[in-house]
């Protein structure tokens, strides 16, 4: 009985995989097949967020693959196809958005943060080395030492609240 239950569960779990659609397209030559593969792998599915059109089983991805195939059959260039999809769905369909005023932060933000962190680290290391190399600069001046002693004495003389 246990084996039958395991077999049923395994069969049900594979039922979702069996429903996955497989697109079959006839290409004129291997170059066109490669162009289709490249385009579908470099464009993002609008529904799936972070999955390319080639790997997505969403209905919109199927439609986009069909549309790309149709445009390839019409003789459109890769640039024309990408431009059409960007015009229709926005820059989101590209994994690599163009560098323009809207995407400067996206492109240069991580580098600027890294550079800022390295500068901050450098400043901290230089300050620490100065203190280690000349401890007399880190010591309190005579006036500062007197002020500190005065504050400490004042603090020790004040009654403590319990």
C-alpha positions as MATLAB code, in Angstrom:
seq = 'XXXXXXXXXXXXXXXXXXXXXXXXXXXXXXXXXXXXXXXXXXXXXXXXXXXXXXXXXXXXXXXXXXXXXXXXXXXXXXXXXXXXXXXXXXXXXXXXXXXXXXXXXXXXXXXXXXXXXXXXXXXXXXXXXXXXXXXXXXXXXXXXXXXXXXXXXXXXXXXXXX';
ca = [
       0.000    0.000    0.000;
       2.858    2.341    0.857;
       4.485    1.758   -2.536;
       1.214    2.500   -4.326;
       0.836    5.785   -2.430;
       4.421    6.815   -3.268;
       3.875    5.913   -6.934;
       0.675    8.012   -7.054;
       2.379   11.005   -5.447;
       5.300   10.729   -7.846;
       2.929   10.515  -10.804;
       1.012   13.584   -9.647;
       4.205   15.570   -9.118;
       5.320   14.826  -12.675;
       1.958   15.838  -14.159;
       2.921   19.543  -14.037;
       6.113   18.887  -15.967;
       4.252   16.929  -18.622;
       2.038   19.956  -19.353;
       4.986   22.236  -20.180;
       4.738   23.470  -23.751;
       7.601   22.875  -26.124;
       7.898   25.247  -29.050;
       9.066   23.795  -32.335;
      10.072   26.201  -35.046;
      11.529   25.448  -38.447;
      14.459   27.705  -39.319;
      16.027   28.273  -42.716;
      19.554   27.737  -41.417;
      21.599   27.336  -38.266;
      22.424   31.069  -38.147;
      18.753   31.968  -37.811;
      18.287   29.320  -35.132;
      21.224   30.816  -33.226;
      19.774   34.341  -33.554;
      16.449   33.087  -32.177;
      18.184   31.370  -29.258;
      20.286   34.459  -28.496;
      17.299   36.799  -28.582;
      15.108   34.609  -26.399;
      17.896   34.162  -23.851;
      18.801   37.857  -23.607;
      15.235   39.129  -23.230;
      13.330   38.911  -19.938;
       9.798   37.589  -19.574;
       7.499   40.471  -18.479;
       5.509   38.168  -16.200;
       8.230   36.011  -14.666;
      10.379   38.897  -13.392;
      13.816   37.312  -13.596;
      13.481   34.531  -16.137;
      14.318   34.838  -19.794;
      11.821   34.209  -22.567;
      13.502   30.967  -23.590;
      13.085   29.312  -20.175;
       9.670   30.669  -19.236;
       6.468   28.653  -19.635;
       4.242   31.707  -19.127;
       1.728   32.358  -21.912;
       3.232   35.787  -22.591;
       6.677   34.222  -23.066;
       5.174   31.781  -25.585;
       3.614   34.714  -27.438;
       6.911   36.607  -27.405;
       8.814   33.607  -28.757;
       6.215   33.321  -31.531;
       6.519   37.060  -32.252;
      10.326   36.869  -32.368;
      10.097   33.903  -34.747;
       7.653   35.825  -36.979;
       9.963   38.853  -37.122;
      12.960   36.660  -37.898;
      10.985   35.116  -40.775;
      10.255   38.649  -42.037;
      13.987   39.334  -42.101;
      14.112   41.886  -39.279;
      17.436   42.499  -37.556;
      18.112   41.719  -33.907;
      18.108   45.443  -33.152;
      14.692   45.910  -34.768;
      13.253   43.027  -32.784;
      14.662   44.262  -29.477;
      13.502   47.832  -30.231;
       9.986   46.579  -30.957;
       9.824   44.640  -27.695;
      11.272   47.562  -25.707;
       8.748   49.906  -27.295;
       5.947   47.541  -26.334;
       7.076   46.380  -22.858;
       9.670   48.973  -21.785;
      13.320   48.559  -20.831;
      12.289   45.886  -18.340;
      12.487   43.211  -21.055;
      16.212   43.824  -21.382;
      18.600   42.279  -18.912;
      21.071   45.064  -19.767;
      19.208   48.373  -19.899;
      20.792   51.233  -21.880;
      22.989   53.806  -20.157;
      20.946   57.016  -20.023;
      19.843   59.625  -17.485;
      17.241   57.267  -15.991;
      19.692   54.412  -15.430;
      22.880   56.176  -14.264;
      22.253   55.126  -10.672;
      21.691   51.530  -11.777;
      24.899   51.413  -13.804;
      27.244   53.553  -11.707;
      25.737   53.363   -8.196;
      27.436   50.114   -7.130;
      30.830   51.345   -8.353;
      30.381   54.678   -6.574;
      29.445   52.900   -3.334;
      32.464   50.611   -3.646;
      34.769   53.553   -4.342;
      33.312   55.508   -1.406;
      33.820   52.508    0.878;
      37.433   52.135   -0.237;
      38.099   55.844    0.357;
      36.548   55.622    3.836;
      38.591   52.518    4.611;
      41.748   54.287    3.420;
      41.048   57.320    5.617;
      40.474   55.101    8.666;
      43.662   53.122    8.046;
      45.720   56.314    7.606;
      44.334   57.814   10.840;
      45.056   54.637   12.772;
      48.619   54.498   11.465;
      49.211   58.121   12.476;
      48.112   57.347   16.028;
      50.220   54.183   16.170;
      53.312   55.933   14.759;
      53.096   58.978   17.015;
      51.304   58.155   20.272;
      52.195   61.546   21.716;
      49.625   63.124   19.394;
      46.946   60.814   20.779;
      47.840   61.762   24.391;
      45.872   64.489   26.118;
      47.361   67.954   26.449;
      48.027   69.291   29.926;
      44.893   71.450   29.847;
      42.736   68.543   28.647;
      44.141   66.279   31.391;
      43.305   68.869   34.062;
      39.765   69.261   32.718;
      39.310   65.501   32.729;
      40.534   65.196   36.322;
      38.192   67.996   37.412;
      35.210   66.278   35.782;
      36.119   62.909   37.286;
      36.473   64.370   40.778;
      33.190   66.217   40.428;
      31.487   63.017   39.292;
      32.911   60.954   42.173;
      31.820   63.553   44.777;
      28.199   63.688   43.601;
      25.860   61.460   45.640;
      24.640   58.430   43.772;
      20.875   57.973   43.469;
      19.745   54.449   44.132;
];
